[in-house]
Amino acid sequence: MVSNEDAARLRQANQELAALVTEELEGVFLALNLQRPEQVRDSMIEILPLLIDKYGPLAGQVSAEWYRTMMPGSTPEVIGSRTSPEQVERKVRWAAAGLFQDDPFSTLNKLTSALGKWTRQPGRDTIQINANRDKVGWMRQPSGTTTCAFCLMLASRSAAWLYNSQESALRPAEGDSDKYHGECDCEPVLVRSADDVPDSEFDHQGAYVAYTQARQSVGDRFPSTDQITAALRRMYPDILTDGVHEHH
């Protein structure tokens, strides 16, 4: 259904959008008086929701157009942002610690990361929610041959229904659909069966096997995300960007 080139086109459009919002945030941040941390913090609390309102709908529209191209005849709904002002304020207050420690660029980096996630989420939601509505399978596709343990875990879980006949739903595990980190290059792509997986560099089936073995190695019936990703880093360091090579 979706070629690797199709997925790359969506990824490129979102990367360009993220670059625009990053540039605007940096311009505003550096124009503030960094010697007045309280004022910078309060300005960010006001400005970030405005940037989300500006760029989030664009991400949704980009994904809706892409979805319509992949699903001719469909009428995808553009999904709006679910990020609340309260959520933004909590993140800004947390990130603002650097402002008070003579390290303003650590604050900027944290806000850039968060803003990238928030502005791209409406696009991801647009694909995922419309695919669920249209009864079309979707899965998370990282870029390249390697990714971090967190994204490998979620990508493998999103593709579990392809490799596990007991999986009942054409969507990832509940609660996974909005778990993306700030610099994440994963995109949701449409698939109908294991034969329909894009011919990408990332090995979804291998990732599913790695995830399953890491989960089993933990021993707990309901292992936490941290337990599974820690096991993945130790067991499969060569296929992860954050793998841990143990020295004996």
PyMOL commands that set and color helices and strands:
alter all, ss='L'
color gray80, all
select helices_A, chain A and resi 4-31+37-70+85-101+104-133+149-158+160-163+194-196+204-218+225-235+237-239
alter helices_A, ss='H'
color red, helices_A
select strands_A, chain A and resi 137-141+187-191
alter strands_A, ss='S'
color yellow, strands_A
deselect
rebuild
show_as cartoon
